[in-house]
Amino acid sequence: MNIQAAHTTNAEPVLLRDNDGSVTVLTLNRPAARNSLSEPLLTALGDALSAIAADRNVRAVVLAANGSAFCAGHDLKELTSRRNDVDGGRAYFQHIMTICSAMMQQIVTLPQPVIAAVQGVASAAGCQLVASCDLAIASQSAGFATPGVDIGLFCSTPMVALSRNVSRKHAMEMLLSGGIVSADKAASMGLVNEVVPAGTELAKAMELALGFASKSSHVVGIGKAAFYRQLELPLAEAYRYASEVMTENMMARDAEEGIGAFIDKRTPSWEDR
C-alpha cells in the first residue's frame, strides 16, 4: 500500500490517499471537525480526483472517512468567519460553492467508478458527497440528512445530487424536514446500495471496487460516461445516443477480446483499449 497525504493543516493531512493495487482509497481526515468540507479539504479532493482521472493504474476508487461522522457538510465556522469581509462574505461563499460543485461533478465525470463507504452520519454537503458517488455502502449505524433548513440555509446544492438519486417526494421530505434518515431507509429510497454491519462497510466497498477493477477500464469508462449522459436525454434521443456509444464500444479491442473469450469459454485478457 502506498499512502499519500494531501493539503496538510496543523501537521495533519485533511485527506489520505491509500493505493491498494488498482484501487485507490481516499479518506476524509478531519475527524475532530466531523470531516466538514473546509476549503483545504475541498481543494485536496479536487486535486486527488484530477490525478486519479489521469492515472491508468487506478481502476476504481473508494471514498471513506475517519472518525464517528462520514461528513458533516460545509465547514460553517470557516464560512461564518468571512462575514466581516467588505462584501459580507458573498464572494467567498460563491467561491466555496463553486469549488464544491466542481468537485462533486468531478466524481460523476471520473472515468473510474467511485464507491462511498459510509460509517457515520452524512449530512448536508456530506449527503451530497454520497449521492454524487456511483455507489454507496452504508454501515448499519450510518445516517443521512439535509438539515440546512433547520439553520436557515436550505440545502440547495446538496439537493442537486440528492434529487438525482431518490424520488422527488423522498428528496423533498429530506430537504424540508432536515431529519436524519436511517441507513435502511436510505437503501429503500435508493440513496445507498447496501447496508452492512458496522465496521464492515469499507471491506464491502473494497470487495466491490476490486470486482470493478477486474473489468476493462476502457469499457467501464465508456459505460459510466454514457450512463450519466443518457439520463439527461428524452427517451428516443437516449436510445440514439446509447446506440452510437454501443457501436463505438463494439469497435474497441477489449469488446472484440471479451466477446471472443465468451464464445471460446476462456478468461478475457484486457488491454484497456
RONULUM-898685 format. One line per field, with one value per residue (C-alpha): residue number from 0; residue in one letter; y, x, z. Coordinates in steps of 0.2 Angstrom, whole numbers, plus 5000, padded with zeros to 4 digits. Example, Ala and Ser with C-alpha at 12.3 -4.5 7.8 and 13.67 -1.06 7.14 Angstrom:
n <- [0	1]
res <- [a	s]
north <- [4978	4995]
east <- [5062	5068]
up <- [5039	5036]
This chain:
n <- [0	1	2	3	4	5	6	7	8	9	10	11	12	13	14	15	16	17	18	19	20	21	22	23	24	25	26	27	28	29	30	31	32	33	34	35	36	37	38	39	40	41	42	43	44	45	46	47	48	49	50	51	52	53	54	55	56	57	58	59	60	61	62	63	64	65	66	67	68	69	70	71	72	73	74	75	76	77	78	79	80	81	82	83	84	85	86	87	88	89	90	91	92	93	94	95	96	97	98	99	100	101	102	103	104	105	106	107	108	109	110	111	112	113	114	115	116	117	118	119	120	121	122	123	124	125	126	127	128	129	130	131	132	133	134	135	136	137	138	139	140	141	142	143	144	145	146	147	148	149	150	151	152	153	154	155	156	157	158	159	160	161	162	163	164	165	166	167	168	169	170	171	172	173	174	175	176	177	178	179	180	181	182	183	184	185	186	187	188	189	190	191	192	193	194	195	196	197	198	199	200	201	202	203	204	205	206	207	208	209	210	211	212	213	214	215	216	217	218	219	220	221	222	223	224	225	226	227	228	229	230	231	232	233	234	235	236	237	238	239	240	241	242	243	244	245	246	247	248	249	250	251	252	253	254	255	256	257	258	259	260	261	262	263	264	265	266	267	268	269	270	271	272]
res <- [m	n	i	q	a	a	h	t	t	n	a	e	p	v	l	l	r	d	n	d	g	s	v	t	v	l	t	l	n	r	p	a	a	r	n	s	l	s	e	p	l	l	t	a	l	g	d	a	l	s	a	i	a	a	d	r	n	v	r	a	v	v	l	a	a	n	g	s	a	f	c	a	g	h	d	l	k	e	l	t	s	r	r	n	d	v	d	g	g	r	a	y	f	q	h	i	m	t	i	c	s	a	m	m	q	q	i	v	t	l	p	q	p	v	i	a	a	v	q	g	v	a	s	a	a	g	c	q	l	v	a	s	c	d	l	a	i	a	s	q	s	a	g	f	a	t	p	g	v	d	i	g	l	f	c	s	t	p	m	v	a	l	s	r	n	v	s	r	k	h	a	m	e	m	l	l	s	g	g	i	v	s	a	d	k	a	a	s	m	g	l	v	n	e	v	v	p	a	g	t	e	l	a	k	a	m	e	l	a	l	g	f	a	s	k	s	s	h	v	v	g	i	g	k	a	a	f	y	r	q	l	e	l	p	l	a	e	a	y	r	y	a	s	e	v	m	t	e	n	m	m	a	r	d	a	e	e	g	i	g	a	f	i	d	k	r	t	p	s	w	e	d	r]
north <- [5000	5017	5031	5049	5064	5080	5098	5097	5108	5110	5095	5084	5079	5083	5069	5052	5043	5024	5015	4996	4989	4995	5003	5020	5024	5042	5045	5061	5065	5079	5068	5082	5093	5079	5079	5095	5101	5115	5124	5114	5098	5103	5108	5091	5081	5091	5088	5070	5067	5076	5065	5049	5053	5054	5038	5022	5012	5016	5006	5010	5022	5020	5036	5034	5044	5043	5047	5045	5055	5052	5071	5085	5096	5113	5120	5133	5141	5144	5152	5162	5169	5178	5188	5203	5204	5220	5212	5202	5186	5185	5182	5169	5160	5160	5153	5139	5134	5134	5123	5111	5110	5107	5093	5084	5084	5078	5062	5060	5063	5052	5038	5026	5020	5028	5019	5028	5018	5027	5023	5038	5052	5061	5077	5092	5093	5076	5068	5077	5068	5051	5055	5060	5044	5030	5018	5018	5006	5011	5005	5000	5015	5027	5041	5054	5071	5088	5098	5116	5121	5120	5133	5145	5138	5127	5113	5119	5112	5095	5095	5093	5077	5070	5073	5063	5048	5047	5051	5069	5066	5057	5071	5085	5076	5076	5094	5101	5091	5091	5074	5060	5046	5028	5018	5005	5019	5027	5010	5008	5026	5021	5033	5018	5001	4991	4991	4981	4978	4992	4991	4981	4995	4998	4980	4978	4994	4987	4970	4979	4990	4975	4967	4983	4984	4967	4973	4983	5001	5007	4999	5004	5022	5022	5015	5026	5042	5035	5031	5049	5057	5047	5051	5069	5065	5061	5043	5042	5053	5042	5027	5036	5041	5024	5015	5026	5023	5004	5004	5013	5001	4986	4993	4993	4980	4974	4971	4960	4951	4949	4943	4931	4925	4922	4912	4902	4899	4907	4921	4938	4947	4966	4979	4993	5000]
east <- [5000	5006	4999	5000	4994	4986	4984	4991	4983	4991	5003	4988	4983	4965	4964	4973	4976	4980	4984	4979	4984	4972	4960	4963	4955	4953	4949	4942	4953	4946	4938	4938	4928	4917	4925	4917	4922	4934	4942	4958	4948	4938	4954	4963	4948	4948	4967	4966	4952	4961	4976	4966	4957	4974	4981	4979	4984	4969	4953	4941	4940	4933	4929	4929	4931	4940	4930	4912	4905	4907	4905	4895	4894	4902	4913	4901	4914	4925	4911	4905	4922	4921	4905	4917	4923	4919	4905	4899	4907	4897	4912	4920	4903	4902	4920	4917	4900	4909	4924	4912	4900	4915	4922	4906	4905	4922	4916	4902	4914	4928	4932	4933	4919	4918	4911	4907	4910	4899	4902	4893	4881	4882	4873	4871	4886	4891	4875	4878	4895	4887	4874	4887	4897	4892	4888	4887	4889	4882	4886	4870	4874	4875	4863	4859	4851	4850	4847	4851	4833	4835	4848	4841	4852	4842	4852	4851	4867	4865	4848	4855	4864	4850	4836	4846	4846	4829	4812	4806	4794	4808	4820	4808	4804	4823	4825	4810	4811	4830	4828	4841	4836	4842	4854	4840	4828	4841	4843	4825	4825	4839	4852	4864	4866	4868	4868	4881	4885	4895	4914	4912	4907	4925	4928	4912	4916	4933	4926	4915	4930	4941	4927	4925	4944	4944	4935	4941	4944	4941	4924	4920	4924	4913	4899	4900	4900	4886	4875	4875	4873	4858	4849	4848	4840	4822	4819	4821	4837	4844	4842	4850	4864	4866	4866	4880	4890	4887	4893	4909	4911	4910	4924	4935	4949	4943	4925	4932	4943	4929	4916	4929	4933	4915	4912	4928	4924	4940	4945	4947	4964	4961	4972	4961	4958]
up <- [5000	4996	5007	5002	5012	5004	5010	5027	5040	5058	5053	5050	5032	5028	5015	5014	4999	5000	4984	4986	4970	4956	4969	4977	4994	4998	5017	5024	5038	5049	5062	5076	5064	5058	5042	5037	5019	5023	5008	5010	5010	4995	4986	4991	4985	4968	4966	4970	4958	4944	4947	4948	4932	4923	4931	4921	4936	4946	4941	4955	4970	4987	4997	5016	5032	5048	5065	5070	5056	5037	5033	5042	5026	5024	5037	5045	5056	5041	5031	5046	5049	5032	5037	5041	5024	5015	5005	5020	5013	4997	4986	4997	4999	4980	4979	4991	4982	4965	4970	4980	4965	4953	4964	4965	4946	4946	4954	4941	4927	4933	4922	4936	4947	4964	4979	4996	5012	5024	5043	5051	5048	5031	5032	5020	5008	5016	5010	4993	4993	4995	4982	4969	4971	4959	4973	4992	5005	5022	5040	5050	5061	5046	5044	5030	5031	5023	5038	5031	5033	5052	5052	5039	5025	5013	5006	4988	4981	4990	4983	4965	4969	4981	4968	4955	4967	4975	4970	4971	4986	4996	4992	4996	5013	5017	5012	5021	5037	5040	5049	5049	5038	5044	5033	5030	5024	5013	5005	5002	4994	4983	4991	4996	4988	5003	5022	5031	5049	5057	5054	5038	5026	5020	5017	5007	4997	4993	4988	4975	4969	4966	4956	4945	4944	4936	4921	4906	4912	4894	4894	4911	4907	4892	4901	4916	4905	4894	4910	4916	4899	4894	4910	4905	4887	4881	4878	4859	4860	4874	4863	4848	4859	4868	4851	4845	4860	4859	4841	4845	4860	4848	4839	4854	4856	4873	4866	4852	4865	4878	4865	4858	4876	4880	4864	4867	4885	4892	4903	4893	4893	4894	4886	4891	4874]
